[in-house]
Structure formats: C-alpha cells, structure tokens
C-alpha cells in the first residue's frame, strides 16, 4: 500500500506544471495590459506570474528562462516609471544576470 508521501510526490509534478502554465498565462496577460497602457493591471498580473514562476522547481523554471527574465525586466521598468528606483534596480539587475 503506498504511503501518503508517495501520493504527494505524484501530485507535485502536475501541480508544478500547472503553476508554471498559470504563471505563463499571467505573464502574457500582464504584457497585454502593459502594451495597452493599463500599467496598474499589468503590474498586478506580472507580480502574480512572478510569484507562480518563483514557486516552481529550478529544472522547470529553466525551460522558461526567457519568460522569467522578461518578468524581471518588465516589473523593473514599471517600478522605475513609478519612481521606485531601489526596488526597480533589483529587478533590472536580476534580469541582466539572467541574460
């Protein structure tokens, strides 16, 4: 009979994939809001995406490294436009490191 931990382990990969997929959808929505100059909504969706992408394992995150870099970059740009220089700089430096 399988242990409870085995059940959790079997659910985890699907859960990771779903969080990644949702993170990518939130990323695209954030970019759409950014491009239509809905900056406040854009930041909300980009930060949701960032939280989701940050919660997935590194091996899955590596597959979507360009999206992760783009998240850092866009969040940094929005924050710099809002005069949150110190916070923006952290995001922009991280985007540069990933590049």
C-alpha positions in Angstrom: 0.0 0.0 0.0 1.5 3.4 -1.0 2.3 5.9 1.7 0.8 9.3 2.0 4.1 10.9 1.0 4.1 8.9 -2.3 0.7 10.4 -3.2 2.0 13.9 -2.5 5.1 13.2 -4.6 2.9 12.0 -7.5 0.7 15.1 -7.3 3.6 17.6 -7.1 4.9 17.4 -10.7 1.4 18.1 -12.1 1.0 20.8 -9.6 4.3 22.3 -10.7 3.4 22.1 -14.3 0.0 23.8 -13.6 1.6 26.6 -11.6 4.1 27.1 -14.5 1.3 27.2 -17.1 -0.7 29.6 -15.0 2.4 31.7 -14.5 3.0 31.9 -18.2 -0.7 32.9 -18.8 -0.4 35.6 -16.2 2.8 36.8 -17.9 1.1 37.1 -21.2 -1.9 38.9 -19.6 0.5 41.3 -17.9 2.2 42.0 -21.2 -1.1 42.7 -22.9 -2.1 45.1 -20.2 1.3 46.8 -20.4 1.1 47.2 -24.2 -2.4 48.7 -23.9 -1.1 51.2 -21.3 -3.0 49.6 -18.4 0.1 49.8 -16.2 -1.5 49.1 -12.8 -3.3 46.0 -14.1 -0.1 44.9 -15.9 1.9 45.1 -12.6 -0.7 43.0 -10.8 -0.6 40.2 -13.4 3.2 40.3 -13.8 3.7 40.1 -10.0 1.2 37.1 -9.8 3.2 35.5 -12.6 6.4 36.2 -10.8 5.1 34.5 -7.6 4.0 31.5 -9.5 7.2 31.1 -11.5 9.2 31.6 -8.3 7.4 28.7 -6.7 8.3 26.1 -9.3 11.4 23.9 -9.2 14.5 25.2 -11.0 14.5 22.5 -13.6 11.1 23.6 -14.8 11.9 27.2 -14.4 15.0 26.8 -16.7 12.7 25.7 -19.6 11.0 29.1 -19.4 14.0 31.3 -18.5 13.2 33.9 -21.2 9.8 34.4 -19.6 11.4 34.7 -16.2 13.9 37.3 -17.5 11.1 39.2 -19.2 9.2 39.3 -15.9 12.1 40.8 -14.0 12.6 43.3 -16.9 9.0 44.5 -17.2 8.4 44.7 -13.4 11.7 46.7 -13.2 10.6 49.1 -16.0 7.2 49.7 -14.4 8.7 50.3 -11.0 11.3 52.7 -12.4 8.5 54.6 -14.1 6.7 54.8 -10.7 9.9 56.2 -9.1 10.5 53.1 -7.0 14.2 53.2 -8.1 15.7 50.9 -5.5 13.1 48.2 -6.0 13.3 48.6 -9.8 17.1 48.4 -9.8 16.9 45.0 -8.0 14.6 43.6 -10.7 16.6 45.1 -13.6 19.9 43.8 -12.2 18.4 40.3 -11.9 17.1 40.4 -15.5 20.7 41.4 -16.6 22.2 38.5 -14.6 19.8 36.0 -16.3 20.7 37.4 -19.7 
